[in-house]
Amino acid sequence: MEIERIQICAVVPTFFVKMQTSWEYDRVQANGKNLLTLKEKNNFAKNNLNSNNYDFTTNIKHQTSNIKHQTSNIKHQD
């Protein structure tokens, strides 16, 4: 019984510390001033035409429109 108590005491605090550390990290990231919303990221990309972010954003939008077009064709065939 003594060995089981020692193992339980060693496992539970480790789990609690990991949970608390993860929660603190999420809380700090959520309150961080350097976080950007999706709208802010898109505006930043549009304002920096020579950046890689702008090209990446336009490519995603172009591919999305192609996927929507293909989906409408599949529905038409059905």
N, C-alpha and C positions, 0 to 999 in steps of 0.2 A: 504493500500500500504506500509506503514512503516513496518508492521509486515512481509510482504513478503520479503522486502529487507533485513531485519535482518536475516531471515532464509536462504536466498540465500548466504549471506555473511558468514554465519556460516558453511554451507555445502561445498561450493566450496574450501575454504582453507583446510579443513579436507581431502578432496579427493586428493588435490594436495600434501599434506604432505605424505599421504599414498603412492601415486605413486612415489614420490621422494625417500622415504625410501626404497621401494622395488627395485627401480633402483640402488640406492647406494649399497644395499646388493648384487645384482647380479654382479655389477661392481667389488666390493671388492673380491667376491668369484672367479670371472674369473681371477683376477690378483694375487690371492693368491699363495704363493710358496708351500703350502702344498697340492695342488691339484694334483692328479695322473691321467694320462690317462689310458685307458683300457689296453694298452700294458704294461705300468709300473705296473699296479696292477697284471697282469698275471705273470710278471717276479718276482715280490715280492712274489707271492704265490708259484711259482716254487722254489725259493731260500730258502723258509722257509717250509721245508717238514713237520715239526711237527705242523704247525699252522693250525687253523681251516679254514683259507682262502684257503689253498691249497686243502683240502678235498672238500670244497664247490665248488671250480672251477672245479675240476675233475668230481664231480657229475653232474654239469650242462652240461659239455661236453658229458658225457655218456648218459644223458637223451636226449640231442639234437640228437645224432647219432641214438638213438632208434626211435625218432620221424621221422627222415628222412627215416629210414628203413620201418616204418609202412606206410608212405606216398607212397613210391614206391610200396608197396604191394597193396595199394588201387588203384593206377593207373593201375597196372597190371590186377586187377580184372575187372576194367571198360573196 
